[in-house]
Each structure stands twice: as C-alpha cells, then as structure tokens.
Amino acid sequence: MPQFLNLAFYRFARIDEPFELRRVFREYCAGKAFRGTLLLSHEGINGMLSGEEGALRDFQAFAATKI
C-alpha cells in the first residue's frame, strides 16, 4: 500500500511569466498520483498537494528546477 503525504509550501521568487509557468506545471501534473492547488504569481508559488509519496517527491524535484 503506498504512503500518502500532504505537502504545503511556498516560495517567494520572481516569476516573469506566471501564465507560461502555469502551463508547464499543468502539463507536468496531469495524471500524476496527487491532487491539490498551486497558486502562481509574479511574486512566487504557493501550494498544497496530497498524494503518493513518490509522486510528491518527484514533484518537489521538478518544481526545484522551475522556480
């Protein structure tokens, strides 16, 4: 049985094109083993996700390369 985690996070960072970054995150997240909310703005990212541990760890690694 997979482990489930809740992941709450924020990061203040300058995002010049939040709508383009939203597209990138939507494509990445489609069909993944987690659900939640991501908020992107020119000032950074805020999110709350819940799902399988492995999928969330992969998301953290992906997000670290984009923000």
C-alpha positions as CSV (number, residue, x, y, z in Angstrom):
1,M,0.0,0.0,0.0
2,P,1.5,3.4,-1.0
3,Q,2.4,6.0,1.6
4,F,0.4,9.3,1.3
5,L,1.7,12.7,2.2
6,N,0.4,16.2,2.5
7,L,2.7,18.8,1.1
8,A,2.2,22.5,1.9
9,F,4.8,25.0,0.6
10,Y,5.5,28.5,-0.6
11,R,8.5,30.2,-2.1
12,F,9.0,33.8,-2.8
13,A,10.7,34.2,-6.2
14,R,10.4,36.5,-9.1
15,I,8.3,34.8,-11.9
16,D,8.3,36.9,-15.0
17,E,5.8,34.7,-16.9
18,P,3.4,33.1,-14.4
19,F,0.9,32.1,-17.1
20,E,3.6,30.3,-19.1
21,L,4.8,28.6,-15.9
22,R,1.2,27.6,-15.1
23,R,1.1,25.7,-18.5
24,V,4.4,23.9,-17.7
25,F,3.1,22.8,-14.2
26,R,-0.3,21.8,-15.6
27,E,1.4,19.6,-18.2
28,Y,3.6,18.0,-15.6
29,C,0.9,17.4,-13.1
30,A,-1.7,15.9,-15.5
31,G,-2.3,12.3,-14.5
32,K,0.1,12.2,-11.5
33,A,-0.8,10.4,-8.3
34,F,-1.6,13.6,-6.3
35,R,-4.2,16.3,-6.1
36,G,-4.2,19.8,-4.8
37,T,-3.8,23.5,-5.5
38,L,-0.9,25.5,-6.9
39,L,-1.0,29.3,-6.9
40,L,1.5,31.1,-9.2
41,S,2.1,34.8,-9.3
42,H,4.8,37.3,-10.2
43,E,5.9,37.0,-6.5
44,G,6.3,33.3,-6.3
45,I,4.4,30.0,-5.8
46,N,2.2,28.6,-3.0
47,G,0.7,25.2,-2.9
48,M,-1.0,22.4,-1.0
49,L,-0.8,18.9,-2.5
50,S,-1.7,15.4,-1.2
51,G,-0.9,12.1,-2.7
52,E,1.5,9.2,-3.1
53,E,4.9,9.9,-1.5
54,G,6.9,9.0,-4.6
55,A,4.8,11.3,-6.9
56,L,5.2,14.2,-4.4
57,R,9.0,13.7,-4.2
58,D,9.2,13.7,-8.0
59,F,7.1,16.9,-8.0
60,Q,9.5,18.6,-5.5
61,A,12.4,17.8,-7.7
62,F,10.6,19.1,-10.8
63,A,9.5,22.3,-9.1
64,A,13.0,23.0,-7.9
65,T,14.2,23.1,-11.5
66,K,11.4,25.6,-12.5
67,I,11.3,28.1,-9.6
